Amino acid sequence: MKYYPKGWHTYKFLVTPQELKDILRGFHIVIYNRRVPADYIESNFANFVRDYESFYRLLTSGEKNRAYCNRQFAHGLFKQSK
């Protein structure tokens, strides 16, 4: 891995679920790129972290990511844009 990339300054790293909680403490999780109910205010932070923990376990397990994405499509969590 190069630590001096050309162009954008990007570095590959993985944030643990606890680090994510610490980083996002005090912030609100808001859906802004798809339709939500008229009375929507914000998403549940605990659910967001729980979903990230599942994703983190998958990334660190070595299982193919395609299996995770297929499960999410099956549950309707990701919507296809038309």
HTML snippet that shows the backbone in 3Dmol.js (N, CA, C, O; Angstrom):
<script src="https://3Dmol.org/build/3Dmol-min.js"></script>
<div id="view" style="width:600px;height:400px;position:relative"></div>
<script>
const pdb = `
ATOM      1  N   MET A   1       0.842  -1.184   0.000  1.00  0.00           N
ATOM      2  CA  MET A   1       0.000   0.000   0.000  1.00  0.00           C
ATOM      3  C   MET A   1       0.882   1.240   0.000  1.00  0.00           C
ATOM      4  O   MET A   1       1.782   1.369   0.830  1.00  0.00           O
ATOM      5  N   LYS A   2       0.621   2.151  -0.932  1.00  0.00           N
ATOM      6  CA  LYS A   2       1.384   3.388  -0.987  1.00  0.00           C
ATOM      7  C   LYS A   2       0.794   4.383   0.017  1.00  0.00           C
ATOM      8  O   LYS A   2      -0.424   4.505   0.146  1.00  0.00           O
ATOM      9  N   TYR A   3       1.662   5.077   0.711  1.00  0.00           N
ATOM     10  CA  TYR A   3       1.208   6.096   1.653  1.00  0.00           C
ATOM     11  C   TYR A   3       1.334   7.487   1.054  1.00  0.00           C
ATOM     12  O   TYR A   3       1.094   8.482   1.739  1.00  0.00           O
ATOM     13  N   TYR A   4       1.703   7.564  -0.201  1.00  0.00           N
ATOM     14  CA  TYR A   4       1.810   8.849  -0.895  1.00  0.00           C
ATOM     15  C   TYR A   4       1.102   8.741  -2.236  1.00  0.00           C
ATOM     16  O   TYR A   4       1.746   8.713  -3.285  1.00  0.00           O
ATOM     17  N   PRO A   5      -0.245   8.680  -2.200  1.00  0.00           N
ATOM     18  CA  PRO A   5      -0.988   8.481  -3.452  1.00  0.00           C
ATOM     19  C   PRO A   5      -0.912   9.696  -4.360  1.00  0.00           C
ATOM     20  O   PRO A   5      -0.716  10.826  -3.911  1.00  0.00           O
ATOM     21  N   LYS A   6      -1.071   9.431  -5.645  1.00  0.00           N
ATOM     22  CA  LYS A   6      -1.160  10.522  -6.610  1.00  0.00           C
ATOM     23  C   LYS A   6      -2.595  11.008  -6.647  1.00  0.00           C
ATOM     24  O   LYS A   6      -3.518  10.207  -6.497  1.00  0.00           O
ATOM     25  N   GLY A   7      -2.798  12.267  -6.838  1.00  0.00           N
ATOM     26  CA  GLY A   7      -4.163  12.800  -6.919  1.00  0.00           C
ATOM     27  C   GLY A   7      -4.759  12.975  -5.539  1.00  0.00           C
ATOM     28  O   GLY A   7      -4.179  13.635  -4.677  1.00  0.00           O
ATOM     29  N   TRP A   8      -5.926  12.377  -5.335  1.00  0.00           N
ATOM     30  CA  TRP A   8      -6.613  12.509  -4.048  1.00  0.00           C
ATOM     31  C   TRP A   8      -5.776  11.894  -2.937  1.00  0.00           C
ATOM     32  O   TRP A   8      -5.155  10.849  -3.129  1.00  0.00           O
ATOM     33  N   HIS A   9      -5.759  12.525  -1.803  1.00  0.00           N
ATOM     34  CA  HIS A   9      -5.027  12.001  -0.655  1.00  0.00           C
ATOM     35  C   HIS A   9      -5.947  11.052   0.103  1.00  0.00           C
ATOM     36  O   HIS A   9      -6.723  11.482   0.957  1.00  0.00           O
ATOM     37  N   THR A  10      -5.860   9.781  -0.206  1.00  0.00           N
ATOM     38  CA  THR A  10      -6.694   8.776   0.436  1.00  0.00           C
ATOM     39  C   THR A  10      -5.821   7.707   1.076  1.00  0.00           C
ATOM     40  O   THR A  10      -4.724   7.406   0.605  1.00  0.00           O
ATOM     41  N   TYR A  11      -6.336   7.144   2.159  1.00  0.00           N
ATOM     42  CA  TYR A  11      -5.626   6.101   2.873  1.00  0.00           C
ATOM     43  C   TYR A  11      -6.627   5.012   3.229  1.00  0.00           C
ATOM     44  O   TYR A  11      -7.746   5.305   3.649  1.00  0.00           O
ATOM     45  N   LYS A  12      -6.224   3.751   3.059  1.00  0.00           N
ATOM     46  CA  LYS A  12      -7.108   2.637   3.345  1.00  0.00           C
ATOM     47  C   LYS A  12      -7.037   2.322   4.843  1.00  0.00           C
ATOM     48  O   LYS A  12      -5.964   2.042   5.376  1.00  0.00           O
ATOM     49  N   PHE A  13      -8.174   2.371   5.502  1.00  0.00           N
ATOM     50  CA  PHE A  13      -8.249   2.013   6.907  1.00  0.00           C
ATOM     51  C   PHE A  13      -9.668   1.574   7.205  1.00  0.00           C
ATOM     52  O   PHE A  13     -10.580   1.831   6.419  1.00  0.00           O
ATOM     53  N   LEU A  14      -9.857   0.918   8.324  1.00  0.00           N
ATOM     54  CA  LEU A  14     -11.163   0.428   8.723  1.00  0.00           C
ATOM     55  C   LEU A  14     -11.457   0.914  10.129  1.00  0.00           C
ATOM     56  O   LEU A  14     -10.658   0.705  11.042  1.00  0.00           O
ATOM     57  N   VAL A  15     -12.581   1.550  10.305  1.00  0.00           N
ATOM     58  CA  VAL A  15     -12.986   2.088  11.603  1.00  0.00           C
ATOM     59  C   VAL A  15     -13.752   1.008  12.349  1.00  0.00           C
ATOM     60  O   VAL A  15     -14.671   0.400  11.799  1.00  0.00           O
ATOM     61  N   THR A  16     -13.377   0.770  13.596  1.00  0.00           N
ATOM     62  CA  THR A  16     -14.098  -0.219  14.403  1.00  0.00           C
ATOM     63  C   THR A  16     -15.450   0.360  14.815  1.00  0.00           C
ATOM     64  O   THR A  16     -15.627   1.578  14.804  1.00  0.00           O
ATOM     65  N   PRO A  17     -16.402  -0.498  15.177  1.00  0.00           N
ATOM     66  CA  PRO A  17     -17.702   0.008  15.625  1.00  0.00           C
ATOM     67  C   PRO A  17     -17.595   0.974  16.813  1.00  0.00           C
ATOM     68  O   PRO A  17     -18.321   1.966  16.867  1.00  0.00           O
ATOM     69  N   GLN A  18     -16.701   0.691  17.757  1.00  0.00           N
ATOM     70  CA  GLN A  18     -16.542   1.592  18.897  1.00  0.00           C
ATOM     71  C   GLN A  18     -15.992   2.938  18.464  1.00  0.00           C
ATOM     72  O   GLN A  18     -16.438   3.976  18.951  1.00  0.00           O
ATOM     73  N   GLU A  19     -15.020   2.932  17.548  1.00  0.00           N
ATOM     74  CA  GLU A  19     -14.481   4.187  17.026  1.00  0.00           C
ATOM     75  C   GLU A  19     -15.569   4.971  16.303  1.00  0.00           C
ATOM     76  O   GLU A  19     -15.635   6.194  16.424  1.00  0.00           O
ATOM     77  N   LEU A  20     -16.424   4.278  15.553  1.00  0.00           N
ATOM     78  CA  LEU A  20     -17.518   4.941  14.849  1.00  0.00           C
ATOM     79  C   LEU A  20     -18.455   5.618  15.844  1.00  0.00           C
ATOM     80  O   LEU A  20     -18.865   6.760  15.638  1.00  0.00           O
ATOM     81  N   LYS A  21     -18.793   4.912  16.924  1.00  0.00           N
ATOM     82  CA  LYS A  21     -19.647   5.509  17.966  1.00  0.00           C
ATOM     83  C   LYS A  21     -19.006   6.771  18.528  1.00  0.00           C
ATOM     84  O   LYS A  21     -19.674   7.789  18.708  1.00  0.00           O
ATOM     85  N   ASP A  22     -17.696   6.697  18.807  1.00  0.00           N
ATOM     86  CA  ASP A  22     -16.988   7.854  19.369  1.00  0.00           C
ATOM     87  C   ASP A  22     -16.939   9.018  18.385  1.00  0.00           C
ATOM     88  O   ASP A  22     -17.120  10.173  18.771  1.00  0.00           O
ATOM     89  N   ILE A  23     -16.694   8.711  17.116  1.00  0.00           N
ATOM     90  CA  ILE A  23     -16.589   9.750  16.087  1.00  0.00           C
ATOM     91  C   ILE A  23     -17.932  10.448  15.881  1.00  0.00           C
ATOM     92  O   ILE A  23     -17.990  11.672  15.771  1.00  0.00           O
ATOM     93  N   LEU A  24     -19.015   9.659  15.830  1.00  0.00           N
ATOM     94  CA  LEU A  24     -20.330  10.219  15.499  1.00  0.00           C
ATOM     95  C   LEU A  24     -21.133  10.669  16.717  1.00  0.00           C
ATOM     96  O   LEU A  24     -22.271  11.116  16.577  1.00  0.00           O
ATOM     97  N   ARG A  25     -20.554  10.556  17.896  1.00  0.00           N
ATOM     98  CA  ARG A  25     -21.264  10.995  19.105  1.00  0.00           C
ATOM     99  C   ARG A  25     -21.637  12.476  18.960  1.00  0.00           C
ATOM    100  O   ARG A  25     -20.786  13.313  18.661  1.00  0.00           O
ATOM    101  N   GLY A  26     -22.892  12.778  19.170  1.00  0.00           N
ATOM    102  CA  GLY A  26     -23.352  14.150  19.053  1.00  0.00           C
ATOM    103  C   GLY A  26     -23.913  14.506  17.682  1.00  0.00           C
ATOM    104  O   GLY A  26     -24.489  15.581  17.513  1.00  0.00           O
ATOM    105  N   PHE A  27     -23.754  13.626  16.707  1.00  0.00           N
ATOM    106  CA  PHE A  27     -24.296  13.855  15.378  1.00  0.00           C
ATOM    107  C   PHE A  27     -25.637  13.142  15.232  1.00  0.00           C
ATOM    108  O   PHE A  27     -25.959  12.244  16.010  1.00  0.00           O
ATOM    109  N   HIS A  28     -26.409  13.543  14.240  1.00  0.00           N
ATOM    110  CA  HIS A  28     -27.700  12.930  13.942  1.00  0.00           C
ATOM    111  C   HIS A  28     -27.586  12.171  12.622  1.00  0.00           C
ATOM    112  O   HIS A  28     -26.957  12.652  11.679  1.00  0.00           O
ATOM    113  N   ILE A  29     -28.191  10.994  12.554  1.00  0.00           N
ATOM    114  CA  ILE A  29     -28.204  10.201  11.336  1.00  0.00           C
ATOM    115  C   ILE A  29     -29.487  10.544  10.586  1.00  0.00           C
ATOM    116  O   ILE A  29     -30.588  10.245  11.050  1.00  0.00           O
ATOM    117  N   VAL A  30     -29.332  11.179   9.416  1.00  0.00           N
ATOM    118  CA  VAL A  30     -30.482  11.665   8.665  1.00  0.00           C
ATOM    119  C   VAL A  30     -30.431  11.117   7.241  1.00  0.00           C
ATOM    120  O   VAL A  30     -29.402  11.209   6.571  1.00  0.00           O
ATOM    121  N   ILE A  31     -31.534  10.554   6.787  1.00  0.00           N
ATOM    122  CA  ILE A  31     -31.644  10.088   5.403  1.00  0.00           C
ATOM    123  C   ILE A  31     -32.002  11.289   4.542  1.00  0.00           C
ATOM    124  O   ILE A  31     -32.985  11.981   4.810  1.00  0.00           O
ATOM    125  N   TYR A  32     -31.212  11.536   3.514  1.00  0.00           N
ATOM    126  CA  TYR A  32     -31.490  12.684   2.648  1.00  0.00           C
ATOM    127  C   TYR A  32     -31.521  12.310   1.174  1.00  0.00           C
ATOM    128  O   TYR A  32     -31.798  13.169   0.337  1.00  0.00           O
ATOM    129  N   ASN A  33     -31.246  11.059   0.831  1.00  0.00           N
ATOM    130  CA  ASN A  33     -31.155  10.708  -0.580  1.00  0.00           C
ATOM    131  C   ASN A  33     -32.274   9.775  -1.049  1.00  0.00           C
ATOM    132  O   ASN A  33     -32.165   9.177  -2.119  1.00  0.00           O
ATOM    133  N   ARG A  34     -33.336   9.644  -0.271  1.00  0.00           N
ATOM    134  CA  ARG A  34     -34.491   8.849  -0.698  1.00  0.00           C
ATOM    135  C   ARG A  34     -35.722   9.334   0.058  1.00  0.00           C
ATOM    136  O   ARG A  34     -35.619  10.135   0.987  1.00  0.00           O
ATOM    137  N   ARG A  35     -36.867   8.847  -0.345  1.00  0.00           N
ATOM    138  CA  ARG A  35     -38.124   9.280   0.271  1.00  0.00           C
ATOM    139  C   ARG A  35     -38.249   8.764   1.693  1.00  0.00           C
ATOM    140  O   ARG A  35     -37.842   7.646   2.007  1.00  0.00           O
ATOM    141  N   VAL A  36     -38.814   9.590   2.533  1.00  0.00           N
ATOM    142  CA  VAL A  36     -39.066   9.221   3.926  1.00  0.00           C
ATOM    143  C   VAL A  36     -40.486   9.659   4.281  1.00  0.00           C
ATOM    144  O   VAL A  36     -41.069  10.481   3.574  1.00  0.00           O
ATOM    145  N   PRO A  37     -41.051   9.122   5.363  1.00  0.00           N
ATOM    146  CA  PRO A  37     -42.390   9.554   5.774  1.00  0.00           C
ATOM    147  C   PRO A  37     -42.421  11.058   6.084  1.00  0.00           C
ATOM    148  O   PRO A  37     -41.395  11.656   6.408  1.00  0.00           O
ATOM    149  N   ALA A  38     -43.583  11.641   5.983  1.00  0.00           N
ATOM    150  CA  ALA A  38     -43.733  13.088   6.204  1.00  0.00           C
ATOM    151  C   ALA A  38     -43.312  13.491   7.607  1.00  0.00           C
ATOM    152  O   ALA A  38     -42.838  14.610   7.802  1.00  0.00           O
ATOM    153  N   ASP A  39     -43.472  12.612   8.590  1.00  0.00           N
ATOM    154  CA  ASP A  39     -43.121  12.952   9.968  1.00  0.00           C
ATOM    155  C   ASP A  39     -41.699  12.510  10.350  1.00  0.00           C
ATOM    156  O   ASP A  39     -41.347  12.518  11.529  1.00  0.00           O
ATOM    157  N   TYR A  40     -40.889  12.127   9.365  1.00  0.00           N
ATOM    158  CA  TYR A  40     -39.519  11.670   9.622  1.00  0.00           C
ATOM    159  C   TYR A  40     -38.674  12.800  10.182  1.00  0.00           C
ATOM    160  O   TYR A  40     -38.707  13.922   9.674  1.00  0.00           O
ATOM    161  N   ILE A  41     -37.924  12.505  11.219  1.00  0.00           N
ATOM    162  CA  ILE A  41     -37.002  13.487  11.795  1.00  0.00           C
ATOM    163  C   ILE A  41     -35.565  13.006  11.645  1.00  0.00           C
ATOM    164  O   ILE A  41     -34.725  13.719  11.097  1.00  0.00           O
ATOM    165  N   GLU A  42     -35.280  11.804  12.130  1.00  0.00           N
ATOM    166  CA  GLU A  42     -33.940  11.240  12.012  1.00  0.00           C
ATOM    167  C   GLU A  42     -33.997   9.730  12.207  1.00  0.00           C
ATOM    168  O   GLU A  42     -34.991   9.197  12.700  1.00  0.00           O
ATOM    169  N   SER A  43     -32.924   9.045  11.815  1.00  0.00           N
ATOM    170  CA  SER A  43     -32.843   7.603  11.970  1.00  0.00           C
ATOM    171  C   SER A  43     -32.297   7.261  13.351  1.00  0.00           C
ATOM    172  O   SER A  43     -31.642   8.082  13.993  1.00  0.00           O
ATOM    173  N   ASN A  44     -32.570   6.057  13.793  1.00  0.00           N
ATOM    174  CA  ASN A  44     -32.124   5.603  15.100  1.00  0.00           C
ATOM    175  C   ASN A  44     -30.625   5.333  15.059  1.00  0.00           C
ATOM    176  O   ASN A  44     -30.159   4.541  14.241  1.00  0.00           O
ATOM    177  N   PHE A  45     -29.875   5.980  15.929  1.00  0.00           N
ATOM    178  CA  PHE A  45     -28.422   5.852  15.963  1.00  0.00           C
ATOM    179  C   PHE A  45     -28.007   4.427  16.331  1.00  0.00           C
ATOM    180  O   PHE A  45     -27.058   3.893  15.756  1.00  0.00           O
ATOM    181  N   ALA A  46     -28.704   3.809  17.280  1.00  0.00           N
ATOM    182  CA  ALA A  46     -28.373   2.442  17.701  1.00  0.00           C
ATOM    183  C   ALA A  46     -28.522   1.460  16.541  1.00  0.00           C
ATOM    184  O   ALA A  46     -27.698   0.560  16.382  1.00  0.00           O
ATOM    185  N   ASN A  47     -29.562   1.625  15.736  1.00  0.00           N
ATOM    186  CA  ASN A  47     -29.750   0.751  14.574  1.00  0.00           C
ATOM    187  C   ASN A  47     -28.633   0.949  13.554  1.00  0.00           C
ATOM    188  O   ASN A  47     -28.151  -0.013  12.957  1.00  0.00           O
ATOM    189  N   PHE A  48     -28.230   2.189  13.359  1.00  0.00           N
ATOM    190  CA  PHE A  48     -27.149   2.494  12.428  1.00  0.00           C
ATOM    191  C   PHE A  48     -25.859   1.805  12.865  1.00  0.00           C
ATOM    192  O   PHE A  48     -25.169   1.192  12.051  1.00  0.00           O
ATOM    193  N   VAL A  49     -25.542   1.908  14.137  1.00  0.00           N
ATOM    194  CA  VAL A  49     -24.324   1.286  14.662  1.00  0.00           C
ATOM    195  C   VAL A  49     -24.429  -0.233  14.599  1.00  0.00           C
ATOM    196  O   VAL A  49     -23.450  -0.904  14.276  1.00  0.00           O
ATOM    197  N   ARG A  50     -25.597  -0.781  14.901  1.00  0.00           N
ATOM    198  CA  ARG A  50     -25.804  -2.231  14.830  1.00  0.00           C
ATOM    199  C   ARG A  50     -25.551  -2.737  13.408  1.00  0.00           C
ATOM    200  O   ARG A  50     -24.886  -3.754  13.215  1.00  0.00           O
ATOM    201  N   ASP A  51     -26.088  -2.020  12.414  1.00  0.00           N
ATOM    202  CA  ASP A  51     -25.875  -2.406  11.011  1.00  0.00           C
ATOM    203  C   ASP A  51     -24.399  -2.305  10.638  1.00  0.00           C
ATOM    204  O   ASP A  51     -23.880  -3.153   9.912  1.00  0.00           O
ATOM    205  N   TYR A  52     -23.728  -1.273  11.131  1.00  0.00           N
ATOM    206  CA  TYR A  52     -22.293  -1.133  10.845  1.00  0.00           C
ATOM    207  C   TYR A  52     -21.506  -2.258  11.503  1.00  0.00           C
ATOM    208  O   TYR A  52     -20.552  -2.766  10.915  1.00  0.00           O
ATOM    209  N   GLU A  53     -21.890  -2.655  12.714  1.00  0.00           N
ATOM    210  CA  GLU A  53     -21.208  -3.763  13.386  1.00  0.00           C
ATOM    211  C   GLU A  53     -21.313  -5.043  12.561  1.00  0.00           C
ATOM    212  O   GLU A  53     -20.342  -5.791  12.454  1.00  0.00           O
ATOM    213  N   SER A  54     -22.477  -5.298  11.982  1.00  0.00           N
ATOM    214  CA  SER A  54     -22.650  -6.469  11.121  1.00  0.00           C
ATOM    215  C   SER A  54     -21.743  -6.374   9.901  1.00  0.00           C
ATOM    216  O   SER A  54     -21.097  -7.349   9.520  1.00  0.00           O
ATOM    217  N   PHE A  55     -21.700  -5.210   9.301  1.00  0.00           N
ATOM    218  CA  PHE A  55     -20.853  -4.993   8.128  1.00  0.00           C
ATOM    219  C   PHE A  55     -19.378  -5.133   8.495  1.00  0.00           C
ATOM    220  O   PHE A  55     -18.608  -5.721   7.735  1.00  0.00           O
ATOM    221  N   TYR A  56     -18.977  -4.603   9.639  1.00  0.00           N
ATOM    222  CA  TYR A  56     -17.601  -4.689  10.113  1.00  0.00           C
ATOM    223  C   TYR A  56     -17.197  -6.147  10.329  1.00  0.00           C
ATOM    224  O   TYR A  56     -16.107  -6.557   9.930  1.00  0.00           O
ATOM    225  N   ARG A  57     -18.077  -6.932  10.961  1.00  0.00           N
ATOM    226  CA  ARG A  57     -17.791  -8.358  11.165  1.00  0.00           C
ATOM    227  C   ARG A  57     -17.597  -9.062   9.822  1.00  0.00           C
ATOM    228  O   ARG A  57     -16.721  -9.914   9.676  1.00  0.00           O
ATOM    229  N   LEU A  58     -18.418  -8.698   8.855  1.00  0.00           N
ATOM    230  CA  LEU A  58     -18.289  -9.293   7.525  1.00  0.00           C
ATOM    231  C   LEU A  58     -16.936  -8.934   6.899  1.00  0.00           C
ATOM    232  O   LEU A  58     -16.252  -9.807   6.364  1.00  0.00           O
ATOM    233  N   LEU A  59     -16.555  -7.677   6.963  1.00  0.00           N
ATOM    234  CA  LEU A  59     -15.292  -7.247   6.371  1.00  0.00           C
ATOM    235  C   LEU A  59     -14.098  -7.928   7.022  1.00  0.00           C
ATOM    236  O   LEU A  59     -13.129  -8.271   6.345  1.00  0.00           O
ATOM    237  N   THR A  60     -14.163  -8.122   8.316  1.00  0.00           N
ATOM    238  CA  THR A  60     -13.037  -8.729   9.023  1.00  0.00           C
ATOM    239  C   THR A  60     -13.078 -10.252   8.997  1.00  0.00           C
ATOM    240  O   THR A  60     -12.115 -10.903   9.403  1.00  0.00           O
ATOM    241  N   SER A  61     -14.187 -10.827   8.522  1.00  0.00           N
ATOM    242  CA  SER A  61     -14.312 -12.289   8.481  1.00  0.00           C
ATOM    243  C   SER A  61     -13.656 -12.899   7.251  1.00  0.00           C
ATOM    244  O   SER A  61     -13.260 -14.065   7.280  1.00  0.00           O
ATOM    245  N   GLY A  62     -13.534 -12.138   6.178  1.00  0.00           N
ATOM    246  CA  GLY A  62     -12.983 -12.662   4.942  1.00  0.00           C
ATOM    247  C   GLY A  62     -14.042 -13.209   4.002  1.00  0.00           C
ATOM    248  O   GLY A  62     -13.720 -13.626   2.890  1.00  0.00           O
ATOM    249  N   GLU A  63     -15.321 -13.217   4.433  1.00  0.00           N
ATOM    250  CA  GLU A  63     -16.415 -13.670   3.574  1.00  0.00           C
ATOM    251  C   GLU A  63     -16.565 -12.694   2.418  1.00  0.00           C
ATOM    252  O   GLU A  63     -16.282 -11.504   2.563  1.00  0.00           O
ATOM    253  N   LYS A  64     -17.013 -13.197   1.262  1.00  0.00           N
ATOM    254  CA  LYS A  64     -17.189 -12.313   0.113  1.00  0.00           C
ATOM    255  C   LYS A  64     -18.266 -11.279   0.394  1.00  0.00           C
ATOM    256  O   LYS A  64     -19.323 -11.607   0.933  1.00  0.00           O
ATOM    257  N   ASN A  65     -18.001 -10.036   0.031  1.00  0.00           N
ATOM    258  CA  ASN A  65     -18.950  -8.947   0.245  1.00  0.00           C
ATOM    259  C   ASN A  65     -20.215  -9.115  -0.572  1.00  0.00           C
ATOM    260  O   ASN A  65     -21.268  -8.609  -0.183  1.00  0.00           O
ATOM    261  N   ARG A  66     -20.137  -9.812  -1.693  1.00  0.00           N
ATOM    262  CA  ARG A  66     -21.304  -9.995  -2.552  1.00  0.00           C
ATOM    263  C   ARG A  66     -22.436 -10.670  -1.773  1.00  0.00           C
ATOM    264  O   ARG A  66     -23.607 -10.344  -1.968  1.00  0.00           O
ATOM    265  N   ALA A  67     -22.086 -11.606  -0.895  1.00  0.00           N
ATOM    266  CA  ALA A  67     -23.107 -12.300  -0.101  1.00  0.00           C
ATOM    267  C   ALA A  67     -23.839 -11.304   0.798  1.00  0.00           C
ATOM    268  O   ALA A  67     -25.058 -11.391   0.950  1.00  0.00           O
ATOM    269  N   TYR A  68     -23.113 -10.366   1.393  1.00  0.00           N
ATOM    270  CA  TYR A  68     -23.729  -9.351   2.252  1.00  0.00           C
ATOM    271  C   TYR A  68     -24.675  -8.475   1.431  1.00  0.00           C
ATOM    272  O   TYR A  68     -25.808  -8.226   1.843  1.00  0.00           O
ATOM    273  N   CYS A  69     -24.214  -8.015   0.282  1.00  0.00           N
ATOM    274  CA  CYS A  69     -25.040  -7.152  -0.560  1.00  0.00           C
ATOM    275  C   CYS A  69     -26.302  -7.876  -1.017  1.00  0.00           C
ATOM    276  O   CYS A  69     -27.381  -7.284  -1.049  1.00  0.00           O
ATOM    277  N   ASN A  70     -26.175  -9.152  -1.370  1.00  0.00           N
ATOM    278  CA  ASN A  70     -27.351  -9.911  -1.783  1.00  0.00           C
ATOM    279  C   ASN A  70     -28.364 -10.017  -0.650  1.00  0.00           C
ATOM    280  O   ASN A  70     -29.567  -9.909  -0.887  1.00  0.00           O
ATOM    281  N   ARG A  71     -27.897 -10.226   0.571  1.00  0.00           N
ATOM    282  CA  ARG A  71     -28.821 -10.288   1.711  1.00  0.00           C
ATOM    283  C   ARG A  71     -29.521  -8.953   1.899  1.00  0.00           C
ATOM    284  O   ARG A  71     -30.715  -8.919   2.194  1.00  0.00           O
ATOM    285  N   GLN A  72     -28.786  -7.837   1.731  1.00  0.00           N
ATOM    286  CA  GLN A  72     -29.382  -6.521   1.924  1.00  0.00           C
ATOM    287  C   GLN A  72     -30.425  -6.235   0.851  1.00  0.00           C
ATOM    288  O   GLN A  72     -31.469  -5.652   1.145  1.00  0.00           O
ATOM    289  N   PHE A  73     -30.156  -6.640  -0.393  1.00  0.00           N
ATOM    290  CA  PHE A  73     -31.152  -6.463  -1.450  1.00  0.00           C
ATOM    291  C   PHE A  73     -32.392  -7.298  -1.142  1.00  0.00           C
ATOM    292  O   PHE A  73     -33.518  -6.852  -1.367  1.00  0.00           O
ATOM    293  N   ALA A  74     -32.185  -8.500  -0.631  1.00  0.00           N
ATOM    294  CA  ALA A  74     -33.309  -9.380  -0.312  1.00  0.00           C
ATOM    295  C   ALA A  74     -34.190  -8.774   0.773  1.00  0.00           C
ATOM    296  O   ALA A  74     -35.407  -8.960   0.768  1.00  0.00           O
ATOM    297  N   HIS A  75     -33.578  -8.055   1.694  1.00  0.00           N
ATOM    298  CA  HIS A  75     -34.336  -7.423   2.781  1.00  0.00           C
ATOM    299  C   HIS A  75     -34.889  -6.059   2.374  1.00  0.00           C
ATOM    300  O   HIS A  75     -35.656  -5.454   3.123  1.00  0.00           O
ATOM    301  N   GLY A  76     -34.510  -5.574   1.204  1.00  0.00           N
ATOM    302  CA  GLY A  76     -35.026  -4.299   0.728  1.00  0.00           C
ATOM    303  C   GLY A  76     -34.365  -3.086   1.341  1.00  0.00           C
ATOM    304  O   GLY A  76     -34.928  -1.992   1.307  1.00  0.00           O
ATOM    305  N   LEU A  77     -33.163  -3.262   1.910  1.00  0.00           N
ATOM    306  CA  LEU A  77     -32.487  -2.125   2.535  1.00  0.00           C
ATOM    307  C   LEU A  77     -31.857  -1.206   1.504  1.00  0.00           C
ATOM    308  O   LEU A  77     -31.736  -0.002   1.730  1.00  0.00           O
ATOM    309  N   PHE A  78     -31.457  -1.769   0.376  1.00  0.00           N
ATOM    310  CA  PHE A  78     -30.922  -0.947  -0.701  1.00  0.00           C
ATOM    311  C   PHE A  78     -31.987  -0.892  -1.795  1.00  0.00           C
ATOM    312  O   PHE A  78     -32.557  -1.921  -2.160  1.00  0.00           O
ATOM    313  N   LYS A  79     -32.247   0.270  -2.303  1.00  0.00           N
ATOM    314  CA  LYS A  79     -33.244   0.432  -3.354  1.00  0.00           C
ATOM    315  C   LYS A  79     -32.533   0.772  -4.658  1.00  0.00           C
ATOM    316  O   LYS A  79     -31.579   1.549  -4.663  1.00  0.00           O
ATOM    317  N   GLN A  80     -32.986   0.203  -5.738  1.00  0.00           N
ATOM    318  CA  GLN A  80     -32.417   0.517  -7.034  1.00  0.00           C
ATOM    319  C   GLN A  80     -33.034   1.797  -7.553  1.00  0.00           C
ATOM    320  O   GLN A  80     -34.247   1.994  -7.472  1.00  0.00           O
ATOM    321  N   SER A  81     -32.189   2.669  -8.089  1.00  0.00           N
ATOM    322  CA  SER A  81     -32.712   3.912  -8.663  1.00  0.00           C
ATOM    323  C   SER A  81     -33.126   3.645 -10.106  1.00  0.00           C
ATOM    324  O   SER A  81     -32.518   2.822 -10.790  1.00  0.00           O
ATOM    325  N   LYS A  82     -34.152   4.337 -10.562  1.00  0.00           N
ATOM    326  CA  LYS A  82     -34.658   4.142 -11.925  1.00  0.00           C
ATOM    327  C   LYS A  82     -34.114   5.219 -12.841  1.00  0.00           C
ATOM    328  O   LYS A  82     -34.423   5.230 -14.032  1.00  0.00           O
TER     329      LYS A  82
END
`;
const viewer = $3Dmol.createViewer("view");
viewer.addModel(pdb, "pdb");
viewer.setStyle({}, {cartoon: {color: "spectrum"}});
viewer.zoomTo();
viewer.render();
</script>
